[in-house]
Amino acid sequence: MTETFNNWTEYDAWLIQHYEEFAMTKVDEIDGKVVVEYMPKAEWEKQERAAGRM
């Protein structure tokens, strides 16, 4: 999933609200906007275990 924010403050507010639910997999600043790729934490944990990183 991808979400775009106008600035870092908006992203921070969103992250605080969703920290327990989602894992951020990529965070970039593109053309002055913050672009975040994320997935449910359970899915991320499954991928990490499969890759031997957990």
PyMOL Python script that loads the backbone (N, CA, C, O; Angstrom):
from pymol import cmd

cmd.read_pdbstr("""\
ATOM      1  N   MET A   1       0.845  -1.163   0.000  1.00  0.00           N
ATOM      2  CA  MET A   1       0.000   0.000   0.000  1.00  0.00           C
ATOM      3  C   MET A   1       0.898   1.237   0.000  1.00  0.00           C
ATOM      4  O   MET A   1       2.024   1.204   0.497  1.00  0.00           O
ATOM      5  N   THR A   2       0.386   2.309  -0.558  1.00  0.00           N
ATOM      6  CA  THR A   2       1.140   3.551  -0.647  1.00  0.00           C
ATOM      7  C   THR A   2       0.278   4.710  -0.164  1.00  0.00           C
ATOM      8  O   THR A   2      -0.927   4.764  -0.412  1.00  0.00           O
ATOM      9  N   GLU A   3       0.921   5.622   0.524  1.00  0.00           N
ATOM     10  CA  GLU A   3       0.254   6.829   1.011  1.00  0.00           C
ATOM     11  C   GLU A   3       1.176   8.009   0.730  1.00  0.00           C
ATOM     12  O   GLU A   3       2.394   7.887   0.853  1.00  0.00           O
ATOM     13  N   THR A   4       0.601   9.151   0.352  1.00  0.00           N
ATOM     14  CA  THR A   4       1.380  10.362   0.085  1.00  0.00           C
ATOM     15  C   THR A   4       0.932  11.464   1.034  1.00  0.00           C
ATOM     16  O   THR A   4      -0.263  11.675   1.242  1.00  0.00           O
ATOM     17  N   PHE A   5       1.908  12.163   1.605  1.00  0.00           N
ATOM     18  CA  PHE A   5       1.638  13.233   2.566  1.00  0.00           C
ATOM     19  C   PHE A   5       2.274  14.529   2.073  1.00  0.00           C
ATOM     20  O   PHE A   5       3.305  14.504   1.400  1.00  0.00           O
ATOM     21  N   ASN A   6       1.666  15.645   2.404  1.00  0.00           N
ATOM     22  CA  ASN A   6       2.170  16.947   1.970  1.00  0.00           C
ATOM     23  C   ASN A   6       3.466  17.340   2.657  1.00  0.00           C
ATOM     24  O   ASN A   6       4.253  18.114   2.111  1.00  0.00           O
ATOM     25  N   ASN A   7       3.694  16.807   3.862  1.00  0.00           N
ATOM     26  CA  ASN A   7       4.909  17.165   4.601  1.00  0.00           C
ATOM     27  C   ASN A   7       5.179  16.106   5.667  1.00  0.00           C
ATOM     28  O   ASN A   7       4.376  15.199   5.883  1.00  0.00           O
ATOM     29  N   TRP A   8       6.338  16.244   6.331  1.00  0.00           N
ATOM     30  CA  TRP A   8       6.738  15.275   7.338  1.00  0.00           C
ATOM     31  C   TRP A   8       5.830  15.312   8.562  1.00  0.00           C
ATOM     32  O   TRP A   8       5.633  14.284   9.209  1.00  0.00           O
ATOM     33  N   THR A   9       5.282  16.460   8.887  1.00  0.00           N
ATOM     34  CA  THR A   9       4.390  16.570  10.042  1.00  0.00           C
ATOM     35  C   THR A   9       3.129  15.744   9.824  1.00  0.00           C
ATOM     36  O   THR A   9       2.672  15.061  10.741  1.00  0.00           O
ATOM     37  N   GLU A  10       2.567  15.798   8.631  1.00  0.00           N
ATOM     38  CA  GLU A  10       1.396  14.974   8.308  1.00  0.00           C
ATOM     39  C   GLU A  10       1.736  13.493   8.396  1.00  0.00           C
ATOM     40  O   GLU A  10       0.968  12.696   8.934  1.00  0.00           O
ATOM     41  N   TYR A  11       2.896  13.139   7.859  1.00  0.00           N
ATOM     42  CA  TYR A  11       3.327  11.736   7.929  1.00  0.00           C
ATOM     43  C   TYR A  11       3.495  11.295   9.382  1.00  0.00           C
ATOM     44  O   TYR A  11       3.033  10.217   9.756  1.00  0.00           O
ATOM     45  N   ASP A  12       4.149  12.111  10.201  1.00  0.00           N
ATOM     46  CA  ASP A  12       4.348  11.776  11.608  1.00  0.00           C
ATOM     47  C   ASP A  12       3.020  11.539  12.321  1.00  0.00           C
ATOM     48  O   ASP A  12       2.891  10.586  13.088  1.00  0.00           O
ATOM     49  N   ALA A  13       2.039  12.395  12.073  1.00  0.00           N
ATOM     50  CA  ALA A  13       0.722  12.247  12.710  1.00  0.00           C
ATOM     51  C   ALA A  13       0.072  10.928  12.278  1.00  0.00           C
ATOM     52  O   ALA A  13      -0.501  10.218  13.105  1.00  0.00           O
ATOM     53  N   TRP A  14       0.160  10.604  10.996  1.00  0.00           N
ATOM     54  CA  TRP A  14      -0.397   9.354  10.482  1.00  0.00           C
ATOM     55  C   TRP A  14       0.327   8.154  11.091  1.00  0.00           C
ATOM     56  O   TRP A  14      -0.299   7.178  11.503  1.00  0.00           O
ATOM     57  N   LEU A  15       1.652   8.244  11.141  1.00  0.00           N
ATOM     58  CA  LEU A  15       2.452   7.143  11.674  1.00  0.00           C
ATOM     59  C   LEU A  15       2.095   6.859  13.126  1.00  0.00           C
ATOM     60  O   LEU A  15       1.964   5.699  13.515  1.00  0.00           O
ATOM     61  N   ILE A  16       1.937   7.894  13.923  1.00  0.00           N
ATOM     62  CA  ILE A  16       1.575   7.711  15.332  1.00  0.00           C
ATOM     63  C   ILE A  16       0.240   6.979  15.446  1.00  0.00           C
ATOM     64  O   ILE A  16       0.080   6.108  16.301  1.00  0.00           O
ATOM     65  N   GLN A  17      -0.708   7.324  14.597  1.00  0.00           N
ATOM     66  CA  GLN A  17      -2.034   6.694  14.640  1.00  0.00           C
ATOM     67  C   GLN A  17      -2.021   5.241  14.162  1.00  0.00           C
ATOM     68  O   GLN A  17      -2.850   4.441  14.597  1.00  0.00           O
ATOM     69  N   HIS A  18      -1.093   4.896  13.276  1.00  0.00           N
ATOM     70  CA  HIS A  18      -1.112   3.576  12.639  1.00  0.00           C
ATOM     71  C   HIS A  18       0.096   2.705  12.957  1.00  0.00           C
ATOM     72  O   HIS A  18       0.272   1.653  12.343  1.00  0.00           O
ATOM     73  N   TYR A  19       0.927   3.121  13.900  1.00  0.00           N
ATOM     74  CA  TYR A  19       2.185   2.427  14.177  1.00  0.00           C
ATOM     75  C   TYR A  19       1.987   0.960  14.549  1.00  0.00           C
ATOM     76  O   TYR A  19       2.752   0.104  14.104  1.00  0.00           O
ATOM     77  N   GLU A  20       0.991   0.664  15.343  1.00  0.00           N
ATOM     78  CA  GLU A  20       0.756  -0.715  15.785  1.00  0.00           C
ATOM     79  C   GLU A  20       0.221  -1.607  14.666  1.00  0.00           C
ATOM     80  O   GLU A  20       0.365  -2.828  14.717  1.00  0.00           O
ATOM     81  N   GLU A  21      -0.390  -0.996  13.666  1.00  0.00           N
ATOM     82  CA  GLU A  21      -1.075  -1.747  12.608  1.00  0.00           C
ATOM     83  C   GLU A  21      -0.205  -2.035  11.386  1.00  0.00           C
ATOM     84  O   GLU A  21      -0.305  -3.109  10.793  1.00  0.00           O
ATOM     85  N   PHE A  22       0.648  -1.081  11.007  1.00  0.00           N
ATOM     86  CA  PHE A  22       1.393  -1.184   9.755  1.00  0.00           C
ATOM     87  C   PHE A  22       2.902  -1.120   9.958  1.00  0.00           C
ATOM     88  O   PHE A  22       3.394  -0.516  10.911  1.00  0.00           O
ATOM     89  N   ALA A  23       3.625  -1.757   9.039  1.00  0.00           N
ATOM     90  CA  ALA A  23       5.083  -1.675   8.973  1.00  0.00           C
ATOM     91  C   ALA A  23       5.436  -0.841   7.744  1.00  0.00           C
ATOM     92  O   ALA A  23       4.936  -1.099   6.649  1.00  0.00           O
ATOM     93  N   MET A  24       6.288   0.146   7.926  1.00  0.00           N
ATOM     94  CA  MET A  24       6.734   0.977   6.808  1.00  0.00           C
ATOM     95  C   MET A  24       7.851   0.224   6.090  1.00  0.00           C
ATOM     96  O   MET A  24       8.821  -0.201   6.718  1.00  0.00           O
ATOM     97  N   THR A  25       7.715   0.062   4.795  1.00  0.00           N
ATOM     98  CA  THR A  25       8.726  -0.662   4.033  1.00  0.00           C
ATOM     99  C   THR A  25       9.593   0.267   3.191  1.00  0.00           C
ATOM    100  O   THR A  25      10.681  -0.115   2.759  1.00  0.00           O
ATOM    101  N   LYS A  26       9.108   1.496   2.957  1.00  0.00           N
ATOM    102  CA  LYS A  26       9.883   2.465   2.184  1.00  0.00           C
ATOM    103  C   LYS A  26       9.321   3.854   2.471  1.00  0.00           C
ATOM    104  O   LYS A  26       8.107   4.055   2.482  1.00  0.00           O
ATOM    105  N   VAL A  27      10.211   4.797   2.701  1.00  0.00           N
ATOM    106  CA  VAL A  27       9.814   6.186   2.920  1.00  0.00           C
ATOM    107  C   VAL A  27      10.711   7.053   2.049  1.00  0.00           C
ATOM    108  O   VAL A  27      11.936   6.982   2.153  1.00  0.00           O
ATOM    109  N   ASP A  28      10.113   7.866   1.195  1.00  0.00           N
ATOM    110  CA  ASP A  28      10.847   8.751   0.290  1.00  0.00           C
ATOM    111  C   ASP A  28      10.243  10.140   0.314  1.00  0.00           C
ATOM    112  O   ASP A  28       9.086  10.329   0.691  1.00  0.00           O
ATOM    113  N   GLU A  29      11.036  11.093  -0.090  1.00  0.00           N
ATOM    114  CA  GLU A  29      10.519  12.437  -0.340  1.00  0.00           C
ATOM    115  C   GLU A  29      10.660  12.680  -1.839  1.00  0.00           C
ATOM    116  O   GLU A  29      11.767  12.704  -2.375  1.00  0.00           O
ATOM    117  N   ILE A  30       9.522  12.859  -2.505  1.00  0.00           N
ATOM    118  CA  ILE A  30       9.490  13.013  -3.957  1.00  0.00           C
ATOM    119  C   ILE A  30       8.733  14.288  -4.284  1.00  0.00           C
ATOM    120  O   ILE A  30       7.572  14.443  -3.905  1.00  0.00           O
ATOM    121  N   ASP A  31       9.388  15.195  -4.984  1.00  0.00           N
ATOM    122  CA  ASP A  31       8.762  16.473  -5.374  1.00  0.00           C
ATOM    123  C   ASP A  31       8.150  17.195  -4.172  1.00  0.00           C
ATOM    124  O   ASP A  31       7.070  17.776  -4.271  1.00  0.00           O
ATOM    125  N   GLY A  32       8.851  17.151  -3.041  1.00  0.00           N
ATOM    126  CA  GLY A  32       8.398  17.860  -1.853  1.00  0.00           C
ATOM    127  C   GLY A  32       7.318  17.149  -1.047  1.00  0.00           C
ATOM    128  O   GLY A  32       6.837  17.679  -0.046  1.00  0.00           O
ATOM    129  N   LYS A  33       6.940  15.959  -1.478  1.00  0.00           N
ATOM    130  CA  LYS A  33       5.921  15.185  -0.765  1.00  0.00           C
ATOM    131  C   LYS A  33       6.568  13.950  -0.144  1.00  0.00           C
ATOM    132  O   LYS A  33       7.559  13.431  -0.657  1.00  0.00           O
ATOM    133  N   VAL A  34       6.003  13.492   0.951  1.00  0.00           N
ATOM    134  CA  VAL A  34       6.480  12.285   1.609  1.00  0.00           C
ATOM    135  C   VAL A  34       5.647  11.116   1.096  1.00  0.00           C
ATOM    136  O   VAL A  34       4.423  11.109   1.228  1.00  0.00           O
ATOM    137  N   VAL A  35       6.321  10.130   0.511  1.00  0.00           N
ATOM    138  CA  VAL A  35       5.648   8.971  -0.065  1.00  0.00           C
ATOM    139  C   VAL A  35       6.072   7.740   0.736  1.00  0.00           C
ATOM    140  O   VAL A  35       7.262   7.463   0.885  1.00  0.00           O
ATOM    141  N   VAL A  36       5.085   7.009   1.247  1.00  0.00           N
ATOM    142  CA  VAL A  36       5.336   5.884   2.136  1.00  0.00           C
ATOM    143  C   VAL A  36       4.727   4.618   1.561  1.00  0.00           C
ATOM    144  O   VAL A  36       3.566   4.607   1.150  1.00  0.00           O
ATOM    145  N   GLU A  37       5.513   3.559   1.535  1.00  0.00           N
ATOM    146  CA  GLU A  37       4.989   2.234   1.206  1.00  0.00           C
ATOM    147  C   GLU A  37       4.918   1.456   2.512  1.00  0.00           C
ATOM    148  O   GLU A  37       5.849   1.496   3.316  1.00  0.00           O
ATOM    149  N   TYR A  38       3.819   0.752   2.723  1.00  0.00           N
ATOM    150  CA  TYR A  38       3.625   0.041   3.978  1.00  0.00           C
ATOM    151  C   TYR A  38       2.773  -1.193   3.769  1.00  0.00           C
ATOM    152  O   TYR A  38       2.153  -1.372   2.721  1.00  0.00           O
ATOM    153  N   MET A  39       2.752  -2.050   4.798  1.00  0.00           N
ATOM    154  CA  MET A  39       1.934  -3.260   4.762  1.00  0.00           C
ATOM    155  C   MET A  39       1.527  -3.607   6.187  1.00  0.00           C
ATOM    156  O   MET A  39       2.132  -3.119   7.141  1.00  0.00           O
ATOM    157  N   PRO A  40       0.511  -4.442   6.339  1.00  0.00           N
ATOM    158  CA  PRO A  40       0.146  -4.869   7.685  1.00  0.00           C
ATOM    159  C   PRO A  40       1.343  -5.519   8.376  1.00  0.00           C
ATOM    160  O   PRO A  40       2.104  -6.253   7.745  1.00  0.00           O
ATOM    161  N   LYS A  41       1.507  -5.252   9.660  1.00  0.00           N
ATOM    162  CA  LYS A  41       2.653  -5.788  10.390  1.00  0.00           C
ATOM    163  C   LYS A  41       2.707  -7.309  10.341  1.00  0.00           C
ATOM    164  O   LYS A  41       3.791  -7.881  10.233  1.00  0.00           O
ATOM    165  N   ALA A  42       1.561  -7.974  10.419  1.00  0.00           N
ATOM    166  CA  ALA A  42       1.552  -9.437  10.377  1.00  0.00           C
ATOM    167  C   ALA A  42       2.137  -9.943   9.060  1.00  0.00           C
ATOM    168  O   ALA A  42       2.887 -10.919   9.050  1.00  0.00           O
ATOM    169  N   GLU A  43       1.804  -9.294   7.964  1.00  0.00           N
ATOM    170  CA  GLU A  43       2.335  -9.678   6.651  1.00  0.00           C
ATOM    171  C   GLU A  43       3.840  -9.439   6.586  1.00  0.00           C
ATOM    172  O   GLU A  43       4.588 -10.277   6.082  1.00  0.00           O
ATOM    173  N   TRP A  44       4.276  -8.295   7.097  1.00  0.00           N
ATOM    174  CA  TRP A  44       5.706  -7.962   7.119  1.00  0.00           C
ATOM    175  C   TRP A  44       6.484  -8.984   7.942  1.00  0.00           C
ATOM    176  O   TRP A  44       7.537  -9.460   7.517  1.00  0.00           O
ATOM    177  N   GLU A  45       5.960  -9.321   9.127  1.00  0.00           N
ATOM    178  CA  GLU A  45       6.631 -10.295   9.988  1.00  0.00           C
ATOM    179  C   GLU A  45       6.743 -11.650   9.293  1.00  0.00           C
ATOM    180  O   GLU A  45       7.769 -12.321   9.404  1.00  0.00           O
ATOM    181  N   LYS A  46       5.699 -12.053   8.583  1.00  0.00           N
ATOM    182  CA  LYS A  46       5.719 -13.325   7.842  1.00  0.00           C
ATOM    183  C   LYS A  46       6.819 -13.309   6.790  1.00  0.00           C
ATOM    184  O   LYS A  46       7.557 -14.283   6.649  1.00  0.00           O
ATOM    185  N   GLN A  47       6.935 -12.198   6.042  1.00  0.00           N
ATOM    186  CA  GLN A  47       7.967 -12.079   5.016  1.00  0.00           C
ATOM    187  C   GLN A  47       9.370 -12.099   5.630  1.00  0.00           C
ATOM    188  O   GLN A  47      10.277 -12.739   5.099  1.00  0.00           O
ATOM    189  N   GLU A  48       9.535 -11.405   6.736  1.00  0.00           N
ATOM    190  CA  GLU A  48      10.835 -11.362   7.402  1.00  0.00           C
ATOM    191  C   GLU A  48      11.250 -12.747   7.918  1.00  0.00           C
ATOM    192  O   GLU A  48      12.412 -13.135   7.801  1.00  0.00           O
ATOM    193  N   ARG A  49      10.301 -13.479   8.484  1.00  0.00           N
ATOM    194  CA  ARG A  49      10.601 -14.851   8.952  1.00  0.00           C
ATOM    195  C   ARG A  49      10.987 -15.739   7.783  1.00  0.00           C
ATOM    196  O   ARG A  49      11.944 -16.508   7.879  1.00  0.00           O
ATOM    197  N   ALA A  50      10.254 -15.645   6.678  1.00  0.00           N
ATOM    198  CA  ALA A  50      10.528 -16.453   5.494  1.00  0.00           C
ATOM    199  C   ALA A  50      11.913 -16.153   4.923  1.00  0.00           C
ATOM    200  O   ALA A  50      12.571 -17.034   4.370  1.00  0.00           O
ATOM    201  N   ALA A  51      12.346 -14.899   5.064  1.00  0.00           N
ATOM    202  CA  ALA A  51      13.657 -14.502   4.555  1.00  0.00           C
ATOM    203  C   ALA A  51      14.769 -14.770   5.572  1.00  0.00           C
ATOM    204  O   ALA A  51      15.943 -14.531   5.289  1.00  0.00           O
ATOM    205  N   GLY A  52      14.398 -15.267   6.757  1.00  0.00           N
ATOM    206  CA  GLY A  52      15.393 -15.581   7.776  1.00  0.00           C
ATOM    207  C   GLY A  52      15.926 -14.376   8.529  1.00  0.00           C
ATOM    208  O   GLY A  52      16.999 -14.443   9.129  1.00  0.00           O
ATOM    209  N   ARG A  53      15.185 -13.270   8.502  1.00  0.00           N
ATOM    210  CA  ARG A  53      15.652 -12.061   9.186  1.00  0.00           C
ATOM    211  C   ARG A  53      15.029 -11.889  10.564  1.00  0.00           C
ATOM    212  O   ARG A  53      15.290 -10.898  11.247  1.00  0.00           O
ATOM    213  N   MET A  54      14.213 -12.844  10.972  1.00  0.00           N
ATOM    214  CA  MET A  54      13.600 -12.779  12.315  1.00  0.00           C
ATOM    215  C   MET A  54      13.829 -14.087  13.027  1.00  0.00           C
ATOM    216  O   MET A  54      13.399 -14.253  14.168  1.00  0.00           O
TER     217      MET A  54
END
""", "prot")
cmd.dss("prot")
cmd.show_as("cartoon", "prot")
cmd.util.cbc("prot")
cmd.orient("prot")
